[in-house]
Amino acid sequence: MAIPKPLRALAIVSAFLFFFLVFQIFKKPSPPGSSGDLEQPLPNEPTAEEMGEPPGPLHRVDEGYAADNPNSARINATLLALVRNEELDGMISSMRDLERTWNSKFNYPWTFFNDAPFTDEFMRRTTKETNAKCNYEVIPKEHWAVPHWINSDLFDESAKMLEEQDIQYGPMVSYHQMCRWNSGMFYKHPALNDVRYYWRVEPKVHFFCDIDYDVFRWMHDHNKTYGFTINLYDAPQSIPTLWPETKKFLAAHPEYLHENNAEEWVVDSKRRPEHNNKANGYSTCHFWSNFEIADMEFWRSKTYEDYFEHLDRAGGFFYERWGDAPVHSIALGLFQDKSKIHWFRDIGYQHIPYFNCPKSPKCKGCVTGRFTDGERFLFKEDCRPNWFKYVGMD
């Protein structure tokens, strides 16, 4: 006897639902950070695990770090801030946090840079926040000015295009100047001639964890070039020709590519393929450089200087919005031994809207394991999973 059509349809639907449920039950789960779950916290957030200090040797405050000690254990390093007079309150806030958690113990000097002279108020108030020496430096005009090869009409047209694409700060000439200076000019300032390491500090950032060892000496003793806390994706519309220009440079200088590089992290197309596509082959992953602890010998190397010169002449610092974060990150990922790049998981840090908040009795004021307290979509900007995948958690 023939089965009525309604029953046949019901049977087909039932069979479909049965197989669909079986598939859902037995299918292989998506790996953490796969495209299906980018807008939520990492399921195995590493900062939620108890963590301590990095491996020794660690140099402690009892080794002689008093501010007035002429034979101190400090090495040639500085805390470095590019800041304007009107950002004084935000700078004071950052200084208080970092002095409380670290520098009041080790008394490394502060070096402040500005494209205009600092006011007496700025110098008076910042000096009061630390026992360490404070240096106030004006950026030479030739380091800050728009290069002569940049066409002003083309810049204006490019700025309009960036604005139409909602690229933050796209039309601001000073922002482009800042990105260029942070990328390849700051370490050329005469005030830093005898300085090797720096810790970059911006206004309105926060530090949450007591750090009881000399971070600069740790970098030196462990032969590290660069330290970061936060690893993000960039807006691909702001850097469409950065990777093509990098490929041109690599074609001319294949000898500069380090044999133990992190190129897989630089060019990954699996986690956010649309970013790689819009950036023409670059994942857009970068170390968020508002926090960076680094050895300037890398920036001063012939490899990096040649790379910066190539990019500078290409014009993308002004015709696009090439930031120092992707420029530094690509250079490190290609030209440096990836084992010399360190994730400072023990340093609690916030630059709105992102955090690095480790689980440690030395930390207070931030939520353990929190990446962001902003909108849900911000979780997909986290590129740490790629760094952990291709490099590790050192």
C-alpha positions as CSV (number, residue, x, y, z in Angstrom):
1,M,0.0,0.0,0.0
2,A,1.4,3.4,-0.9
3,I,2.3,5.7,1.9
4,P,0.3,9.0,1.9
5,K,2.4,12.0,0.8
6,P,2.1,13.9,4.1
7,L,3.5,10.8,5.9
8,R,6.3,10.5,3.4
9,A,7.2,14.2,3.9
10,L,7.1,13.7,7.7
11,A,9.4,10.7,7.4
12,I,11.9,12.5,5.3
13,V,11.9,15.5,7.7
14,S,12.3,13.1,10.7
15,A,15.2,11.3,9.0
16,F,16.9,14.6,8.2
17,L,16.6,15.8,11.8
18,F,17.9,12.5,13.1
19,F,21.0,12.6,10.9
20,F,21.5,16.3,11.7
21,L,21.4,15.6,15.4
22,V,23.8,12.6,15.1
23,F,26.2,14.8,13.1
24,Q,26.1,17.6,15.7
25,I,26.8,15.1,18.5
26,F,29.7,13.3,16.9
27,K,31.3,16.0,14.7
28,K,34.8,17.1,15.6
29,P,34.6,20.3,17.8
30,S,36.0,23.5,16.3
31,P,39.5,24.3,17.6
32,P,39.6,27.3,20.1
33,G,39.6,30.5,18.2
34,S,38.3,29.1,14.9
35,S,36.1,31.2,12.7
36,G,32.9,30.0,14.4
37,D,33.7,31.2,17.9
38,L,35.8,34.4,17.5
39,E,33.3,36.6,19.3
40,Q,33.7,35.1,22.7
41,P,36.5,34.7,25.3
42,L,39.1,32.0,24.6
43,P,37.9,28.7,26.1
44,N,41.4,28.1,27.6
45,E,42.4,31.6,28.5
46,P,46.1,31.3,29.5
47,T,46.0,34.4,31.8
48,A,43.3,32.6,33.9
49,E,45.9,30.1,35.0
50,E,48.0,30.7,38.0
51,M,51.3,32.3,36.9
52,G,54.5,33.5,38.5
53,E,57.6,35.3,37.4
54,P,59.6,34.4,34.3
55,P,62.6,32.1,34.7
56,G,65.7,33.5,36.4
57,P,68.1,34.9,36.8
58,L,66.0,37.8,38.3
59,H,67.6,40.9,39.7
60,R,65.9,42.3,42.8
61,V,65.7,45.7,44.4
62,D,68.2,44.7,47.1
63,E,71.0,44.7,44.5
64,G,71.3,48.5,44.7
65,Y,68.7,50.4,42.8
66,A,68.4,53.6,44.9
67,A,67.8,56.6,42.7
68,D,70.9,58.4,44.1
69,N,73.2,55.4,43.8
70,P,76.0,56.3,41.4
71,N,77.0,52.6,41.1
72,S,73.5,51.3,40.7
73,A,72.6,48.0,39.1
74,R,70.6,49.7,36.5
75,I,71.6,49.2,32.9
76,N,71.3,51.7,30.0
77,A,67.5,51.8,29.7
78,T,64.7,54.3,30.0
79,L,60.9,54.6,30.3
80,L,59.9,56.4,27.2
81,A,56.8,58.5,26.5
82,L,55.7,60.5,23.5
83,V,53.3,62.9,25.0
84,R,51.9,66.4,24.6
85,N,51.4,69.1,27.3
86,E,47.6,68.7,27.1
87,E,47.9,65.0,28.0
88,L,49.5,65.8,31.3
89,D,46.7,64.3,33.5
90,G,46.7,61.1,31.5
91,M,50.5,60.8,31.8
92,I,50.4,61.4,35.5
93,S,47.9,58.5,35.8
94,S,50.1,56.2,33.9
95,M,53.2,57.2,35.8
96,R,51.5,56.6,39.2
97,D,50.5,53.1,38.2
98,L,53.9,52.1,36.9
99,E,55.8,53.8,39.7
100,R,53.6,52.0,42.2
101,T,53.9,48.6,40.6
102,W,57.6,48.7,39.4
103,N,59.7,51.8,39.0
104,S,59.6,53.0,42.6
105,K,61.8,50.0,43.3
106,F,64.2,50.3,40.4
107,N,64.3,54.0,39.6
108,Y,64.9,53.9,35.8
109,P,64.8,57.3,34.2
110,W,61.8,58.7,32.4
111,T,62.4,60.3,28.9
112,F,59.5,62.4,27.6
113,F,59.3,63.4,24.0
114,N,57.2,66.1,22.4
115,D,57.1,67.9,19.1
116,A,56.9,71.2,21.1
117,P,58.7,72.3,24.3
118,F,57.2,71.0,27.5
119,T,55.6,73.5,29.8
120,D,56.9,74.3,33.3
121,E,53.7,72.7,34.7
122,F,54.3,69.5,32.8
123,M,57.9,69.2,34.0
124,R,57.1,70.2,37.6
125,R,54.2,67.7,38.0
126,T,55.8,64.7,36.3
127,T,59.0,65.2,38.3
128,K,57.0,65.0,41.5
129,E,55.7,61.5,40.6
130,T,59.1,59.8,40.7
131,N,62.4,59.7,42.5
132,A,64.0,58.8,39.2
133,K,65.6,61.3,36.8
134,C,63.3,62.9,34.2
135,N,64.4,64.0,30.8
136,Y,62.4,66.3,28.6
137,E,63.2,66.3,24.9
138,V,61.9,68.1,21.8
139,I,61.8,66.1,18.6
140,P,64.0,67.6,15.9
141,K,61.9,69.1,13.1
142,E,63.5,66.9,10.5
143,H,62.4,63.9,12.4
144,W,58.7,65.0,12.7
145,A,58.1,66.9,9.5
146,V,56.2,65.4,6.6
147,P,58.9,64.2,4.1
148,H,59.5,66.3,1.0
149,W,58.6,63.4,-1.3
150,I,55.0,63.2,0.1
151,N,52.5,64.9,-2.3
152,S,50.2,67.0,-0.3
153,D,47.3,66.8,-2.8
154,L,47.6,63.0,-2.9
155,F,47.6,63.0,0.9
156,D,44.4,65.0,1.0
157,E,42.7,62.6,-1.4
158,S,44.0,59.6,0.5
159,A,42.8,61.1,3.8
160,K,39.3,61.5,2.4
161,M,39.3,57.9,1.4
162,L,40.4,56.8,4.8
163,E,37.7,58.8,6.4
164,E,35.1,57.3,4.1
165,Q,36.2,53.9,5.3
166,D,35.9,54.9,8.9
167,I,39.7,54.6,9.6
168,Q,40.3,56.3,12.9
169,Y,42.6,59.3,12.7
170,G,43.0,58.9,8.9
171,P,42.7,62.6,8.1
172,M,45.0,63.8,10.9
173,V,48.4,64.7,9.6
174,S,49.9,64.6,13.1
175,Y,48.7,61.0,13.6
176,H,50.6,60.0,10.5
177,Q,53.6,61.9,11.7
178,M,53.4,60.1,15.0
179,C,53.2,56.7,13.4
180,R,56.2,57.4,11.2
181,W,58.2,58.7,14.2
182,N,57.4,55.7,16.3
183,S,58.2,53.4,13.5
184,G,61.6,54.6,12.5
185,M,62.7,57.9,14.0
186,F,62.5,57.8,17.8
187,Y,65.6,55.8,18.3
188,K,67.6,58.3,16.3
189,H,67.1,61.1,18.8
190,P,70.4,62.2,20.3
191,A,69.0,61.8,23.8
192,L,68.8,58.0,23.2
193,N,72.3,57.6,21.7
194,D,73.7,55.8,24.8
195,V,70.4,54.0,25.6
196,R,69.8,50.5,24.5
197,Y,66.5,49.4,26.1
198,Y,63.2,51.2,26.5
199,W,59.7,50.6,28.0
200,R,57.1,52.6,26.1
201,V,54.4,54.2,28.2
202,E,51.4,56.1,27.0
203,P,49.0,58.4,28.8
204,K,45.8,56.8,30.3
205,V,47.1,53.3,30.5
206,H,47.0,51.1,33.6
207,F,49.3,48.6,35.3
208,F,47.9,46.2,37.8
209,C,50.6,43.8,39.0
210,D,53.6,44.2,41.3
211,I,56.7,43.4,39.3
212,D,59.6,42.7,41.7
213,Y,62.5,42.1,39.2
214,D,64.4,44.3,36.9
215,V,62.6,43.9,33.6
216,F,65.4,45.5,31.5
217,R,68.1,43.2,33.0
218,W,65.8,40.2,32.4
219,M,65.6,41.2,28.7
220,H,69.4,41.6,28.6
221,D,70.2,38.4,30.5
222,H,67.8,36.3,28.4
223,N,68.8,37.8,25.1
224,K,65.3,39.1,24.3
225,T,64.7,41.7,21.7
226,Y,61.0,42.5,22.2
227,G,58.4,42.1,24.9
228,F,54.6,42.6,24.5
229,T,51.4,42.1,26.4
230,I,48.6,42.4,23.8
231,N,48.4,41.0,20.3
232,L,45.7,42.2,18.0
233,Y,44.4,42.4,14.4
234,D,44.7,45.7,12.6
235,A,42.1,47.4,10.3
236,P,43.1,46.0,6.8
237,Q,41.7,49.0,5.0
238,S,44.4,51.1,6.7
239,I,47.4,49.0,5.3
240,P,46.4,47.6,1.9
241,T,49.9,48.0,0.4
242,L,52.1,47.4,3.5
243,W,52.5,43.7,2.7
244,P,53.0,44.1,-1.0
245,E,55.7,46.6,-0.3
246,T,57.2,44.2,2.2
247,K,57.3,41.5,-0.4
248,K,59.1,43.9,-2.8
249,F,61.7,44.5,-0.1
250,L,62.1,40.7,0.6
251,A,62.5,40.1,-3.1
252,A,65.4,42.6,-3.1
253,H,66.8,41.3,0.2
254,P,66.1,37.6,0.7
255,E,69.1,37.4,3.0
256,Y,67.3,39.4,5.7
257,L,64.7,36.8,6.3
258,H,65.6,35.0,9.6
259,E,65.7,31.2,9.4
260,N,63.8,31.0,12.7
261,N,61.2,33.6,11.8
262,A,57.5,34.0,12.7
263,E,56.3,34.4,9.1
264,E,53.4,32.0,9.6
265,W,52.0,34.3,12.2
266,V,52.5,37.3,9.8
267,V,50.7,35.7,6.8
268,D,48.1,33.5,8.5
269,S,44.9,33.3,6.4
270,K,42.9,30.7,8.4
271,R,41.7,32.5,11.5
272,R,40.4,35.7,9.8
273,P,40.7,35.1,6.0
274,E,38.9,38.4,5.2
275,H,41.6,40.4,6.9
276,N,44.4,38.5,5.0
277,N,42.5,39.1,1.7
278,K,41.9,42.9,2.3
279,A,45.5,43.3,3.4
280,N,46.8,41.5,0.3
281,G,48.5,38.6,2.1
282,Y,49.1,40.0,5.6
283,S,47.2,38.6,8.6
284,T,47.2,42.1,10.2
285,C,48.3,40.5,13.5
286,H,50.5,42.8,15.4
287,F,51.9,43.5,18.9
288,W,49.9,46.4,20.3
289,S,52.9,48.8,20.6
290,N,51.4,51.2,23.1
291,F,53.2,48.7,25.4
292,E,56.5,47.5,24.2
293,I,59.8,46.7,26.0
294,A,62.5,46.5,23.4
295,D,66.2,46.5,22.5
296,M,66.9,49.4,20.2
297,E,69.8,47.5,18.6
298,F,67.2,45.8,16.5
299,W,65.7,49.0,15.2
300,R,69.2,50.4,14.6
301,S,70.3,47.3,12.6
302,K,71.0,47.6,8.9
303,T,68.2,45.2,8.2
304,Y,65.5,47.2,10.0
305,E,66.9,50.6,8.8
306,D,66.8,49.3,5.2
307,Y,63.3,48.1,5.7
308,F,62.1,51.3,7.2
309,E,63.7,53.4,4.4
310,H,61.9,51.3,1.8
311,L,58.6,51.8,3.5
312,D,59.2,55.4,4.1
313,R,59.9,56.1,0.4
314,A,56.8,54.1,-0.5
315,G,54.7,56.8,1.2
316,G,52.2,54.5,3.1
317,F,52.7,56.3,6.4
318,F,50.8,59.2,4.8
319,Y,48.9,57.9,1.8
320,E,47.5,55.0,3.9
321,R,47.7,54.7,7.7
322,W,50.6,52.5,8.3
323,G,51.1,52.3,12.1
324,D,54.2,51.6,14.0
325,A,52.5,48.5,15.5
326,P,52.2,46.5,12.2
327,V,55.5,47.9,10.9
328,H,57.4,46.8,14.0
329,S,55.5,43.5,14.1
330,I,56.2,42.5,10.5
331,A,59.8,43.4,10.9
332,L,60.1,41.3,14.1
333,G,58.2,38.5,12.6
334,L,60.4,38.2,9.5
335,F,63.8,39.5,10.5
336,Q,64.3,38.4,14.1
337,D,64.6,35.0,15.8
338,K,61.1,34.4,17.1
339,S,62.5,33.0,20.3
340,K,63.7,36.5,21.2
341,I,60.2,37.8,21.4
342,H,58.6,37.5,24.8
343,W,55.0,37.6,26.0
344,F,55.0,39.4,29.4
345,R,52.1,37.4,30.8
346,D,52.9,38.5,34.3
347,I,52.6,42.3,33.7
348,G,49.0,43.3,34.2
349,Y,48.1,46.0,31.6
350,Q,45.2,47.9,30.1
351,H,44.9,50.3,27.2
352,I,41.2,50.8,26.6
353,P,39.5,48.6,25.6
354,Y,41.9,45.6,26.0
355,F,43.6,44.0,29.0
356,N,46.4,41.6,29.9
357,C,45.2,40.5,33.4
358,P,47.1,37.5,34.8
359,K,46.0,35.3,37.7
360,S,48.5,36.2,40.4
361,P,48.4,37.3,44.0
362,K,50.6,40.2,42.9
363,C,47.7,41.7,40.7
364,K,44.8,43.8,41.8
365,G,42.3,46.1,40.0
366,C,41.5,44.0,37.0
367,V,39.5,40.8,36.3
368,T,41.6,37.7,35.9
369,G,41.6,36.4,32.4
370,R,39.7,39.4,31.0
371,F,40.7,40.4,27.4
372,T,38.2,43.2,27.0
373,D,35.3,44.8,28.9
374,G,33.9,46.2,25.7
375,E,31.4,44.9,23.1
376,R,31.3,41.2,22.3
377,F,32.7,41.8,18.8
378,L,36.0,43.0,20.2
379,F,36.9,39.4,21.2
380,K,37.6,38.6,17.5
381,E,40.4,41.2,17.5
382,D,42.5,38.9,19.7
383,C,45.4,37.5,17.7
384,R,47.1,35.8,20.6
385,P,45.8,32.3,19.6
386,N,47.8,32.7,16.4
387,W,50.9,33.6,18.3
388,F,50.5,30.7,20.6
389,K,49.9,28.4,17.7
390,Y,52.9,29.4,15.6
391,V,55.3,30.5,18.2
392,G,54.3,29.5,21.8
393,M,53.7,31.2,25.1
394,D,57.2,32.2,26.1
